[in-house]
């Protein structure tokens, strides 16, 4: 799911749409316990490994998100921290740095934010890394839904592509989450038309940039429309094992997703598209913190915070998840894989602290760990997997 408050605020805004939706969002189905959750996830990873047994695959491009440069928090993040984060990604073996931007800075001309992007992207280029953009909708600036957002987005995408000449540009990222942020259901045909226009605008100013989209395995209708867009060269899958929607837990979710992806991979290849893992990681519910706070509702009796990304009890699971997904991507001859929550390279947080990815405390802890040059086992695992693939041997 998209980082931080982007998807979260969009989900919060959906609460006003109806009581039934509010009840579902505020009381998602959760795992029965952390122990059961870990067992379920490992069983899913076992199934993934079984599905690719004997396949050799090809070498991947490894990407990682520079989380602290997200459009909604970059204004508060010191430039030296962003540069140190980029250096750490390179040290881990990341070949392309992806940045999650919002549409506001470029059309609305926020000079301080743009200057910070200029500086950190110049550094990314200086240290020899490729660049990707994964823009998201910022619902704080939207009152008119898709009709208002579209011209902003086209203008922003054009300026980002012109200014930074990225190798990869994701013009459509998780239609379900975008619908939530825009507070309306946008049809698959409309998303395909938007992608066509966005890709044309980007190509006009940065012809070498590859236009992509990122799809969740249950977004089949949107997938079927987007693979028909000629300008989209690569289809990305966001694999979090969350079953049939963004909210509820499915103990067999990862197995369901792998089954669904089999036919989607076949269809994308038939349409002449290359493939990549656009995001991956275990399912978490960090969006619930902001939703419950904004709604004034009492928290669910089930503790979604027990599954936060910064909780150290999941270190082993996080490491295995990435390694298995890298094997899956290579076996199916994908072009690249991107680890979404690279905050885990720097710190997990102790018991009693808020370990949610949208927690100011956890983000502050990550920034402090970056500055202190701290590294975790997740960092070591990522680097080991990269080196293994560079040698052409699975780890």
N, C-alpha and C positions, 0 to 999 in steps of 0.2 A: 504494500500500500504506500501511497505517496507520503513523503516525509512530513512530520510535524503537524502544524495546524492547518495545512492545506486541505487534506482530506477531512481532518477532524472538524474544522469549522463548517465545511460543507455538510457534513453529517449532522452537526448540531442544528444547522438551519433547516434541515429536513424535519426536525421534530415538530415544527409548527404546522407541517402539512397534514398531520392527522394523528389521532391518539394511537391507532394500531401501529403505525410506524414508530411512534415514540416509544411504545412499550417494547417493541422488538429491539430497537437500538439500545435502550437502557437496560434491557434484560436479555442479553444474548445467551445462547446455549454455550456453556463452558465445559472444559474437561472436568471429570469427577475429582481429580487430584493432580498435583504436579507429577507424581510417580506414574499415574496412568497416562498422562500426557507424554511423558518421556518414552514410555513403552510403546504408545501408539505411533509416535514419530519414528522411532527406530524400526518398528514393523513396516512402516511406509518406506523408509529408506532401504530396508531389506528387499522390498518388492521392486524398487527402482533398480537396485543392483542386479536382481535376478532378470529383469527385463532387458538388460544390456550385456548379459554374460556372453563372452566370446567375441564381442564387437571391439575392434581396435580404434576406430574413429580417427580424428585428425587433431592437429594442434589448434589451440584456441587463442584468441586475443583476450587478455584479462583486463577487466575494467573495475573501477571502484568509484563510489560517490564521495565527493568532498562535502560532507554533510553540513559543516559549519558555514558554508557559502550559500546555503539555501536562501531564496529571495526574501523570506520573511524574517530571517535573523541576521543576515549579513551586516546590516547597519550597526549592530551591537557587537560585532566580532572584530577584534583587532587584526590588522593585516598580518602582523608577524605570526599569529596563530594560524591563519589560513595558509600562509606560505609553509610553515612547519608541517601542517597537515598534508599538503601536497608533496612535500619531501618524503614524509613517511609512506605515502601511497607508492611513490616510486621505489622506496627501499623495500616495500613488500613485494614488488614485482608487477604492480599495476602498469599497464601500457596505455590506458586511456582514462583520463579523469572526467567523470560526468558531474555536471552542475545542475541542480534543480532550481530554476529561476521562476519568478512570477512575472506577469506581463506589465506590472506597474512601472518599473524603473525607466524603461526606454521610451515609450510614448509620452509618459508624464515627466520625463527628464529629471531624475533624482541624481544630481551630480555626484554626491558623496558615494552613493551605492555604485554608480557606474565607474567612478575612479577606482574603487576597491576591486571591482571585477577586472578592470583594465590591468591593474597591478598583479593580481593573483594569476590571471590567465597569461600575462606576459611571462611570469615565472614558470608556469606549467610548460609553456613552449620552450623556455630557456633550458629546462632540465630534460627536454627531449620527449615529452609525452604528448599523446593525441588528446583531443578535446571532444566531449560530447555535451549536448544540451538536452535536458528533459523538462521543458516548461510545464508548469501547472497553473491552474486558475486560482487567483486570490479572491475569495468571496467577500473580503472586507471592502473591496473597491467596486463591487458589482451590485447594482440594483435592478438592472434590466435583463439579467440572465444571458442566454446565448447571443441574443441580438446585440447587446452592448459589448459582450466579451469578444466577439469575432473580430471586429475591426481593430480593437486593441491588440489582440493576439497576432494578427497578420502584420501589423506595424512593428510589434516587438520582435517577432521571429525574423522579419526582414533585417532589422537593425542589428540584432545579435549575429545573424549570419554574415552580414556585411562587415561588421566590426571585428569579428573573431575568427571567421573562416573555419568553423568546426569540421571535423571529419564526419561526425554523426549528429543528426538532429531528429529527435523524436517529436513528430508533429501531433501525435495523438496518443495520450498516455492514460490507459485505463478508463475507457468510456464511462463505466459505472461510477468511478470516483469523480470524474469530471461532471457527470450529471448531478451528483450530489452537491458539488461546489457551485454549480450554476443554478441549482434549485429548480431544475426542470428536466424532463426526459427528452433527450435529443435523439432523433431517429438515427438508425444506422446509416441510412442514405445521406442524411445531413452531415454526419461525421465524415463520410467518404468524400462528400463535396468540399468540406472544409479542408481535409487533408490534401485534396487535389490543388486547391488554391494556395495553401501554405507551401507545399512543395514547389510550386511554380515560382512563388515569391522568393524562396530561398535559392533556387537554382539561378535566378536572374542576377543575384549578387555574389553567390558562392557556388559555382558550377560543380566543384569537386565534392561538395557535402552530400553524404548519403542520407536520404530521408527514410525514417523508420517509424513504426508504431509499436506500442506495447499493449498487450492484450492479456487479460486474465482468462484462464481456461474455461470459465463458464460464460464468457462474453461471445458466444458463438455467432449470434446474429450480426454483431458489429464486426467480428472477424471476417465473416463471409462477405460483407460489404467492402471492407478495407483491402482485402487481397485482390480486389478487382481494380484498384487504383494503380495505374501504370507507374506513376512517379514514386510510389513506395517500393523501395528496393529490398527491404528486409523486415521481417515480422519478428517482433520480440515477444516472449512469453514471460509473464510475472508468475513465478511458481512459489507459493507459500503454503501449499497444502491445506487451503481453507475450504475445500469442498465446493459447495454450490453457491456461496455468497461471501461477502466480505465480513459478515458479522458473526455468524454462528459456528460453533465447533463441530467438526465431523471427524470422528475417530479414524475413519478410512479416507479422509479428504485427500491426502497425497496420492493414494492409490487411484482414487477417482480421477484426479487431475491427470495422472500419467496415462490412464486409459483414454481420456478425452483428447489429450495432446497427440496421441497416435494418429487419429484421423485428421487433426488440424495440421500436423506436420505434412501429411500426405497431400492435403488440399493446397497448402501454401507452396509446396514444391511444384505441384501441377500448374500453379499460377505463375511459376517462374521466380518465386521469391527465395532469397536466402533467409536463414533463421538464426536467432540468438536468444540467450536468456537475458532479458532486460532487467529483471530484478529477481532475487531469490533470498530465502531465509525462512525460518519457522514462523508460524502464525502467532501473532501477539495481539493484544487488545489495548494498546496504549491510548488510543483515541477515546476510550471510555472516561479517562480522567477529566478531560475538558468538556465532554458532553454532559456529564453529571453536574459539573460545576456550573456550566452555563444554563442548564435547565432548572437548577434548584432542586432536582429530585434526589432522593436518597440513593446511595449506591446499592447496586445489586448485592444480594446476600452472598453471591459467589465472588470470590476475590480474583478479579481479572489482573490485579497487580502482581499476583503470584507468578505471572508468565512474562513479565517485562523483559525487554532485551538486555538490560543491564544486570539482571539477576545472575550471580555467579554459579548457581546450581545447574545452569544450562550450557556451561562452557563446552563440555564434551559433545553435547548435541549440536551446538552451533558449528563446531569444527567438523563433525562428521557430515552435517548437512551440506556444507560447502564442498567438501571433497567429493561426496556422492554426486552432487549436481554438476560438478565439473566433469566427472566421468560420464554422466548422462549426456551433457552437451557435446563432448568430444565423440562419444559413441554414435550420436545422431548427426555428426558432421555439421554442427552449428559453427557459426563464425566466431562467437564471443560469449562470454559470461560476465555478468556484473554482480558483485556482491553489494547488496543494498546498504546494510547497516554496518558500515566500516567504523562506526564509533567503537565497536567491540575490539578493534585493533589496539585501543588505548586504555580502556578501563572497563571493568565491571564494578559494581558498587556494593558496599557492605550491607548487611541486613539492617533494617530500620531506616534506610534512605529510600527516596523515590527513584526507582531505576527505570522509569518510563522514558522512551525516546523523546516524548514531548515535555518532559519535566525540565524546568529551568535548572534545577539542581544537578540532574544528570548531565545536561549539556555543559554546564559550568565545570563539572568534574572531568568531562572529556577534554574541554579546552585546557584545563590545568594539566591533564596528563599529556596532552600534545606538547605543551610548553616544556614539561619536565622530561620529555623524550622517553616516556614510558611505553612499553609494548606488552601485549598479552599473548597467551597461547594461540588465540585466534589469528593474530598477526603472523606468528610462526607457521601455523598450518597453511595460511594463504600462500606464504612465500614458498613453503615446501611443495605445495601442489603446483604452483607456477613453475618452479625449477624442474619438477618431475615431467611436466608436459613439454617444457622446452627441450628436454632430453629425449622426448618421444616415448617416455615410459610412464605408465600410470603409477601413482604413488600407492 
